[in-house]
Amino acid sequence: MSSDAVTIRQATKSPVERVVVLLKDLKEKLDLDQRAEQQVYDKYACWCEKTTDRKSKDITTAQDDLRSLGQSILSLKGKIATLASEMEELSAQIKAIEKAMDRATKIREKENAAFVAETAEMKEAISAMQQAITVLTSATTGDKSSLLQGTAAAKAGAALKALIAAIPERASLKPGQFDQLSTFLQDASGATYMPQSLTIQGILTDMYRTFAADLESSYQQEAGANRKFEDFMNVKETEKNDAMALRATKKEQKTDAESQLADTQQIYDDTAAQKAADVKFFDETRTACLSKHDAWTTRRDARVEEIAGISQALRY
């Protein structure tokens, strides 16, 4: 049917019929609008649901991550504090070892200085004994007389005097040896001869052996003290090196822990910032969606009511 025919047909209709046609057209248009808006709203509602659900999961995940990161931060801080304390203890231990080594070195130096001084005195005394024995031996006559006369007596007296002056105060002499030497020297003072030189030679020879044995013993004791000192220093040096190596290891561990702490703290801050942004976005989206829902519901209810009214009008 052509448009002209429709127009003619409508023109021939009564006013009521024309109203009915208009109402039907309006109802059809409202139905179409309702379905179109419903599709648009359904898409928007679907977006709201998916977006808020995704953000809600992101917020929950961030909350869990923050809790885990917070525990890691506390653990790393505790580790750093423990390592710092252990490093301080090792530094104190190293300082104590160095102090012990320094103290042992000073004691050893003092003992060695005393040894050097003591052995020098003993060597001087032994040399004087050798000199006195040589003088007494060379001054004794070929027929083994026990008398020293003239110049020989003077030389022997001088040699004994030098010996007595060279004997250290702490030297260990047999009872009476020093007195015999002193008496012999006093008796020879101003005399032209010295009796019983062979007896004095025997005393000097015995003293020489005693001093030589004491000197050898001193060297042995000094060697033992040196070995003991070196063993002690080697032990302490090993302890010091071990402590320094352990301190270096702990320092490296502390540096690594501090780096991890800085990275973890940065991740924590970034996660907290992202969570705050997600919470804000979630709240804003939820508010917008609820507002959109309310507006849509109001408009839909109004249109439904309008369509219902038209439908009721068409029934009359």
NORNOR-V106951 format. One record per residue. N is the residue number from 1. PHI is phi in degrees with one decimal (none if undefined). OMEGA is omega in whole degrees, -180 to 180 (NA if undefined). Layout:
n = <N;N>
phi = <PHI;PHI>
omega = <OMEGA;OMEGA>
//
This chain:
n = <1;2;3;4;5;6;7;8;9;10;11;12;13;14;15;16;17;18;19;20;21;22;23;24;25;26;27;28;29;30;31;32;33;34;35;36;37;38;39;40;41;42;43;44;45;46;47;48;49;50;51;52;53;54;55;56;57;58;59;60;61;62;63;64;65;66;67;68;69;70;71;72;73;74;75;76;77;78;79;80;81;82;83;84;85;86;87;88;89;90;91;92;93;94;95;96;97;98;99;100;101;102;103;104;105;106;107;108;109;110;111;112;113;114;115;116;117;118;119;120;121;122;123;124;125;126;127;128;129;130;131;132;133;134;135;136;137;138;139;140;141;142;143;144;145;146;147;148;149;150;151;152;153;154;155;156;157;158;159;160;161;162;163;164;165;166;167;168;169;170;171;172;173;174;175;176;177;178;179;180;181;182;183;184;185;186;187;188;189;190;191;192;193;194;195;196;197;198;199;200;201;202;203;204;205;206;207;208;209;210;211;212;213;214;215;216;217;218;219;220;221;222;223;224;225;226;227;228;229;230;231;232;233;234;235;236;237;238;239;240;241;242;243;244;245;246;247;248;249;250;251;252;253;254;255;256;257;258;259;260;261;262;263;264;265;266;267;268;269;270;271;272;273;274;275;276;277;278;279;280;281;282;283;284;285;286;287;288;289;290;291;292;293;294;295;296;297;298;299;300;301;302;303;304;305;306;307;308;309;310;311;312;313;314;315;316>
phi = <none;-77.9;-64.3;-65.8;-65.2;-62.9;-60.9;-63.6;-62.9;-64.2;-65.1;-83.3;-76.3;-80.0;-57.4;-64.9;-63.8;-65.6;-65.1;-61.1;-60.5;-61.7;-64.5;-64.0;-59.6;-65.4;-64.1;-63.8;-63.9;-64.5;-64.3;-62.7;-60.5;-62.0;-66.6;-65.8;-68.3;-63.2;-62.7;-62.2;-66.3;-59.9;-63.3;-66.4;-63.3;-62.5;-61.2;-59.2;-64.0;-66.0;-66.8;-66.7;-66.1;-63.2;-68.1;-62.8;-67.4;-61.0;-66.5;-63.8;-61.9;-62.7;-63.1;-64.3;-63.4;-64.2;-64.8;-66.5;-64.5;-62.0;-65.6;-64.7;-63.0;-63.0;-63.7;-66.4;-62.7;-64.2;-63.5;-63.2;-63.8;-64.2;-63.6;-62.9;-64.9;-65.5;-66.0;-64.2;-63.4;-66.5;-63.2;-65.6;-64.2;-63.1;-62.6;-65.5;-64.0;-62.5;-65.3;-64.1;-65.6;-65.2;-63.8;-63.7;-64.5;-64.6;-62.1;-65.0;-63.9;-65.9;-63.9;-66.3;-61.7;-64.7;-63.0;-61.9;-65.2;-66.2;-66.3;-64.2;-65.1;-65.9;-63.1;-64.4;-65.7;-63.0;-62.2;-65.2;-63.3;-58.8;-62.8;-65.1;-63.3;-62.2;-62.8;-65.5;-67.2;-71.1;-85.1;-73.4;-68.5;-64.0;-88.0;61.3;-66.9;-92.2;-106.5;-110.8;-123.7;56.6;-60.6;-60.5;-63.8;-65.3;-64.2;-64.4;-63.3;-64.9;-65.3;-68.2;-63.3;-64.9;-65.9;-59.4;-68.2;-86.6;-69.4;-62.5;-62.5;-90.1;-65.2;-93.4;-114.7;-68.7;-55.5;90.8;-64.2;-64.6;-64.3;-63.7;-65.2;-64.4;-64.6;-60.6;-69.8;-67.9;-66.3;-84.5;-68.5;81.9;-86.6;-89.8;-150.4;-129.4;-77.5;54.5;-68.5;-65.2;-64.2;-65.5;-60.7;-63.7;-63.0;-63.5;-62.3;-64.7;-62.7;-60.3;-63.5;-63.7;-65.4;-62.9;-65.3;-63.3;-65.3;-62.2;-63.0;-62.4;-63.7;-65.5;-64.9;-64.9;-62.7;-63.2;-64.5;-65.5;-63.1;-62.0;-63.7;-64.7;-61.7;-61.7;-65.6;-64.4;-62.9;-67.0;-64.9;-64.0;-61.2;-65.7;-63.3;-63.0;-65.1;-66.8;-65.0;-66.0;-64.1;-63.9;-63.3;-67.5;-64.2;-64.6;-63.3;-65.1;-62.2;-63.3;-64.2;-65.8;-65.6;-62.8;-62.8;-61.9;-65.8;-65.8;-64.4;-65.5;-62.9;-61.4;-63.8;-64.0;-65.5;-63.7;-65.9;-66.0;-62.7;-61.0;-65.7;-66.0;-62.9;-62.6;-62.9;-61.7;-64.0;-65.4;-64.9;-62.7;-64.0;-64.1;-66.3;-64.3;-64.3;-63.5;-63.9;-63.1;-63.1;-63.6;-61.4;-63.2;-66.8;-63.8;-62.4;-64.0;-68.5;-60.8;-64.9;-64.8;-63.2;-63.3;-65.3;-65.2;-61.1;-65.7;-66.3;-71.1;-74.0;-83.8>
omega = <-178;-180;178;179;180;-179;179;-179;-180;-179;-179;-179;178;178;-179;180;179;177;-180;179;179;-180;179;178;-179;180;179;179;179;178;178;179;-179;-179;-180;-180;178;178;179;-179;180;178;-180;179;177;178;179;-178;-179;-178;-180;178;179;-179;178;177;178;-180;178;178;179;179;177;179;180;178;179;179;178;178;178;179;178;179;180;177;177;179;180;179;179;180;178;179;179;178;178;178;179;177;177;178;179;179;179;178;179;178;179;179;179;179;179;179;179;178;-179;178;179;179;-180;178;178;178;-180;-180;-178;-180;178;178;-180;177;179;179;179;178;178;177;179;179;-179;180;180;-180;-178;-178;-178;-178;180;-177;-177;-180;176;176;180;-178;172;-175;170;-176;180;179;180;178;180;179;180;180;179;179;177;179;-179;179;-176;-178;180;-179;-178;-179;180;178;176;-179;174;-176;-178;179;179;178;-179;-180;180;-179;179;-180;-178;-177;179;-178;178;176;-178;-179;173;179;179;178;179;178;178;179;-179;179;179;178;-180;180;-180;-180;179;178;178;180;178;178;178;178;179;178;179;178;178;179;178;179;179;179;-180;177;179;-179;178;179;-179;179;177;179;-180;180;178;-180;180;179;179;178;178;178;-179;176;178;178;179;178;178;-180;178;177;177;179;180;180;-179;179;179;178;179;-180;179;-180;179;179;179;178;179;178;179;179;179;179;180;-179;-180;179;-180;179;179;-180;178;179;178;180;180;180;180;-179;180;-179;180;-180;179;-179;178;180;180;179;179;179;179;-179;179;-180;-179;180;-177;NA>
//
